[in-house]
Amino acid sequence: MDRETLKKVMTGLIHLLTRTEYVGLENVPTQGGVILAINHLSQVDSPLLYATPTRNDISALVANKYRKFIFFRWILDTAKIIWLDRENADFGAMRAAVDYLRNGGALGVAPEGTRSKNGGLIQGKAGTVMLAERADVPIVPIGISGSALTFPSLAKLKRACITLRFGKPFRVEPLDRNDRENWQKRNTDELMCRIAALLPPSYWGIYAGHPRLLELLAESGGV
């Protein structure tokens, strides 16, 4: 099975098994390198992102731990994702990601680095903003709500209601090599607050009350 066929199959399954809505797709550039940054709730987040209607070239950085799930591993290998060793500095994966972005690809990344256990946002890691700066590409923040209910709902013969809300693309500040630590924190907080602003309050987690989130909500009038 090739990527195009896989996308058609995945899209069909998503619509059959869930009630998934993609909101704000006009914010996704139709061509050129771009990072699609999501909050991470469920094993189905990557397939949901892969099925985004406006891009047919979406790959993703996915943790090696998902290799143990045979079905997901088959899907992700067919989708030509980039496997990432999150336990160690995986320079090979990062080089592959930079090359993919510089060649005009769309890359899905979960800045938190792992799934949230309670649905709320956890501390974002700096890898995503470093990748965006190195590849010189914009980031589209994406808030996913409802995906954690996919399997519990199916067990009850129901379809989970899932929303992927796409925010406006933005670029990180140029790297301040003399103050790298503060640069990483400032830009990571910016990214995570932009994701939070696309989610209901129950998903804000540790970013609830963050001054930058409050600014973004005031600018947009809330979700």
Disulfide bonds with the S-S distance in Angstrom:
none
